């Protein structure tokens, strides 16, 4: 596909400078972006998404050098993680500086910071000269968008522009590590796991104890399609699909061999065999099952560890109890 030309990038920068909200690609998912220094612009993001005001958003910065502009008391472990993984799908929770508006942090004294790896997002920030607050470009709690078409389908009538940077390379939201306590803690799993952080940065990241500050994407129900989602053991996947198909439209997220005796009403969405392929295609598959009219989506959690932990986290939240 062809990327946006310079005129369209300039239009994006002009809209952001004027206080507008637009759709922008990152390597994880598409973001609903606003000038992160403008309280009014960020409030518009919350309004468009239907996001609760106390739920913080990630502040994206154009370079690692700006870490000290928006955070204070930055520990040495944060510097090592930044050196190893920025730009990339790693968000750090740190004590905020006075430059960060309250609306970005949900009123907390902490801020979630990331430098994304997508060149289009970085170029827009570079030309704007300001950080961007950019949660996923979808209705709050629903499936995140991994293509520009997803953003247009969800929010196209509410925002003036979506820059198309192609399908997202990672497909899941960034890893979040909290560095405000005595030890770094994993607050949201993503494509960068604790083992990789130890191997590449020498930083030991402990499991979430549930006692840190609120972070983006931490609700029990999140990333959810309209259909009900249920995680089942691998041995029960096809028997459940057969039994449920007699009562409602059942979708299945599947890998490997598919039985040839399934009822005709079972809706299959084949995903890649690796965890990377599964992560990259997960949200698009959930969206397609919604479009195909599934009432129930059955899935099997991938093997524990690595990127499989992030995929399982998103599936569990998609299957979480909804209000």
C-alpha positions in Angstrom: 0.0 0.0 0.0 1.1 3.6 -0.5 1.7 5.7 2.7 0.2 9.2 3.1 2.0 11.9 1.1 3.6 15.0 2.6 0.5 17.1 2.2 -1.6 14.7 4.2 1.0 14.5 6.9 1.0 18.3 7.0 -2.8 18.3 7.2 -2.6 15.9 10.2 -0.1 18.2 12.0 -2.3 21.3 11.3 -5.3 19.6 12.7 -3.5 18.5 15.9 -2.1 22.0 16.3 -5.6 23.4 16.0 -6.8 21.1 18.8 -8.4 18.4 16.7 -8.3 14.6 17.3 -7.2 12.3 14.6 -6.4 8.6 14.0 -2.7 7.6 13.7 -1.0 4.2 13.3 1.5 2.8 15.8 3.2 -0.6 15.6 0.8 -1.9 18.3 -2.6 -0.6 17.4 -4.0 2.6 15.9 -4.2 5.5 18.3 -6.8 8.3 18.7 -4.3 11.1 18.9 -4.4 14.6 20.4 -1.9 17.2 21.5 -0.8 15.8 24.9 -0.1 19.2 26.3 -3.6 20.6 25.6 -6.2 19.7 28.2 -9.1 20.5 25.9 -7.8 18.4 23.1 -7.3 15.4 25.4 -10.7 15.8 26.9 -12.1 15.5 23.3 -10.4 12.1 23.1 -12.2 11.0 26.2 -15.5 12.2 24.8 -15.1 10.5 21.4 -14.1 7.2 23.0 -16.6 7.3 25.8 -13.7 6.8 28.2 -14.1 7.3 31.9 -12.3 10.5 33.0 -10.4 8.7 35.8 -8.8 6.2 33.4 -5.3 7.4 32.3 -4.0 7.5 28.7 -0.5 6.9 27.4 1.6 10.0 26.5 3.7 9.3 23.4 7.0 11.2 23.1 9.1 11.7 19.9 12.4 10.8 21.5 14.0 9.2 24.6 15.5 12.6 25.5 12.1 13.9 26.4 11.6 11.3 29.2 12.9 13.8 31.7 10.5 16.5 30.4 7.4 14.6 31.4 8.6 12.4 34.3 10.6 13.1 37.5 12.6 10.8 39.8 13.4 8.6 36.8 15.2 5.5 38.1 18.2 3.9 36.5 16.1 0.9 35.5 13.9 3.1 33.4 16.9 4.5 31.5 18.1 1.0 30.8 14.7 -0.1 29.5 14.5 3.0 27.3 17.9 2.4 25.9 17.0 -1.3 25.0 13.5 -0.9 23.8 12.6 2.6 22.6 11.3 3.3 20.1 9.0 0.2 20.6 6.0 -1.4 22.3 7.1 -0.7 25.9 5.3 1.8 28.2 6.8 3.0 31.4 4.8 4.3 34.4 6.7 7.0 36.2 6.1 9.9 38.5 4.8 12.8 36.4 6.3 16.2 36.0 4.4 19.4 36.1 4.2 19.5 32.3 1.7 16.7 32.1 -2.0 17.8 32.3 -4.2 16.1 34.9 -6.6 14.8 32.2 -3.8 12.7 30.7 -3.1 10.9 34.0 -6.7 10.6 35.2 -5.7 12.9 38.1 -2.9 10.6 39.3 0.6 11.6 40.2 2.0 9.0 37.7 2.2 9.1 33.9 2.5 6.4 31.3 5.1 7.2 28.7 6.0 5.5 25.4 8.0 6.3 22.3 6.3 4.3 19.5 8.2 2.7 16.6 5.9 3.6 13.7 7.7 6.2 11.4 4.4 8.0 10.5 3.5 8.6 14.1 7.0 9.8 14.9 7.1 12.1 11.9 3.8 13.7 12.9 5.1 14.3 16.5 8.4 15.6 15.2 6.6 18.2 13.0 4.1 19.1 15.7 6.8 19.5 18.3 4.6 18.1 21.1 3.9 14.8 22.6 0.6 13.0 21.7 -1.9 11.5 24.0 -3.2 8.5 22.1 -5.3 5.6 23.5 -6.6 3.0 21.0 -8.8 4.5 18.3 -12.1 2.7 19.2 -15.0 2.9 21.6 -13.9 2.4 25.2 -13.7 -1.2 26.2 -14.1 -2.6 22.6 -11.8 -4.3 20.2 -8.7 -2.2 19.4 -8.2 -1.3 15.7 -5.2 -2.6 13.8 -6.0 -1.0 10.4 -7.2 2.4 9.3 -10.4 0.8 8.1 -11.1 -0.3 11.6 -10.8 3.2 12.9 -13.0 4.6 10.2 -15.7 2.0 10.9 -15.7 2.9 14.6 -15.0 6.6 14.7 -15.0 7.9 11.1 -17.9 10.2 11.6 -16.3 11.8 14.7 -12.8 12.6 13.6 -11.6 14.6 10.6 -8.7 12.4 9.5 -7.2 8.9 9.8 -3.7 8.5 8.5 -3.3 5.1 6.9 0.0 3.5 7.9 -0.9 -0.1 6.9 -1.8 -3.0 9.3 -0.1 -2.8 12.7 3.0 -5.0 12.9 2.5 -6.1 16.5 -1.3 -6.1 16.8 -1.5 -5.9 20.6 -1.2 -2.9 23.0 2.2 -2.2 24.5 3.7 -3.9 27.5 3.3 -1.6 30.6 5.9 -1.6 33.4 5.4 0.4 36.6 8.6 1.9 38.0 7.1 4.0 40.8 7.5 1.4 43.5 10.5 -0.3 45.1 10.7 -2.9 42.3 9.6 -2.7 38.6 6.3 -4.5 38.1 4.5 -5.7 35.0 1.2 -4.0 34.8 0.1 -5.2 31.3 1.7 -7.9 29.3 2.7 -7.2 25.7 5.1 -8.3 23.0 8.1 -7.5 25.3 8.1 -9.9 28.2 10.0 -10.0 31.6 12.6 -12.5 30.2 13.4 -10.2 27.3 13.7 -7.2 29.7 16.1 -9.1 31.8 18.2 -10.4 28.9 18.5 -7.1 27.0 18.3 -4.5 29.8 19.3 -6.4 33.0 16.0 -5.2 34.6 14.1 -7.8 36.7 10.4 -7.1 36.4 8.1 -8.7 38.9 4.5 -10.0 38.4 1.7 -7.5 39.0 0.5 -7.5 42.6 -2.6 -5.4 41.8 -1.6 -2.6 44.1 0.0 -0.1 41.8 -1.6 3.0 40.2 -4.3 2.6 37.5 -2.8 2.0 34.1 -4.4 2.0 30.6 -6.2 -1.2 29.6 -6.4 -2.6 33.2 -10.2 -3.1 33.5 -11.5 -6.7 34.0 -13.6 -6.3 30.8 -11.7 -4.8 27.9 -10.8 -5.4 24.2 -14.3 -7.0 23.8 -16.3 -7.6 20.7 -20.1 -7.4 20.7 -20.2 -11.3 20.8 -19.7 -13.1 24.1 -16.2 -14.6 24.4 -15.3 -17.7 26.2 -11.9 -19.4 26.8 -12.1 -23.2 26.8 -9.5 -26.0 27.2 -8.2 -27.3 23.9 -9.9 -30.7 24.5 -13.3 -29.0 24.8 -13.1 -26.5 21.8 -14.7 -28.6 19.1 -17.3 -30.4 21.3 -18.4 -27.0 22.6 -18.6 -25.6 19.1 -20.8 -28.5 18.0 -23.2 -28.3 20.9 -23.5 -24.5 20.9 -24.1 -24.3 17.2 -27.5 -25.9 17.7 -28.6 -22.9 19.7 -26.8 -19.8 18.4 -24.2 -18.6 15.9 -20.8 -19.7 17.2 -17.4 -18.4 16.1 -14.2 -20.2 16.7 -10.7 -18.7 16.8 -8.7 -21.7 15.6 -5.2 -22.9 14.9 -4.0 -26.2 13.4 -6.3 -28.9 12.1 -10.1 -28.3 11.9 -12.5 -31.2 12.1 -14.4 -31.9 8.9 -17.7 -32.8 10.7 -18.5 -29.4 12.1 -22.1 -28.0 11.7 -22.5 -25.6 8.8 -23.3 -22.8 11.2 -19.9 -22.7 12.9 -17.9 -19.6 11.9 -14.2 -20.2 11.7 -11.4 -17.6 11.9 -8.1 -19.2 11.3 -5.1 -17.6 13.0 -1.4 -18.1 12.4 0.5 -20.9 14.0 3.0 -18.7 15.9 2.3 -16.4 18.8 3.4 -13.5 16.7 0.9 -14.3 14.0 -1.8 -14.9 16.6 -1.2 -11.6 18.2 -1.1 -9.7 14.9 -4.4 -11.2 13.7 -6.4 -11.5 16.9 -8.3 -8.2 16.9 -9.1 -8.3 13.2 -10.5 -11.8 13.7 -12.7 -10.8 16.5 -14.0 -7.9 14.4 -14.7 -10.2 11.5 -16.7 -12.6 13.8 -18.8 -9.6 14.9 -19.4 -8.7 11.3 -20.4 -12.3 10.5 -23.0 -12.2 13.3 -21.4 -14.5 15.9 -23.2 -14.6 19.2 -20.5 -16.6 21.0 -16.7 -16.8 20.3 -14.8 -19.8 21.5 -11.0 -19.6 21.9 -8.1 -21.6 23.4 -5.5 -19.7 25.4 -2.0 -20.1 23.9 0.9 -21.7 25.8 2.0 -19.7 28.8 5.0 -17.4 28.6 6.3 -14.9 26.1 3.8 -13.3 23.8 1.3 -16.0 24.6 0.8 -14.4 28.0 -0.2 -11.1 26.3 -2.7 -12.9 24.0 -4.2 -14.8 26.9 -4.5 -11.5 28.8 -6.5 -9.9 26.0 -8.7 -12.9 25.5 -9.5 -13.1 29.3 -10.4 -9.4 29.3 -12.5 -9.8 26.2 -14.3 -12.6 28.0 -14.6 -10.6 31.2 -18.0 -9.8 32.8 -19.5 -6.7 31.2 -21.6 -4.0 32.9 
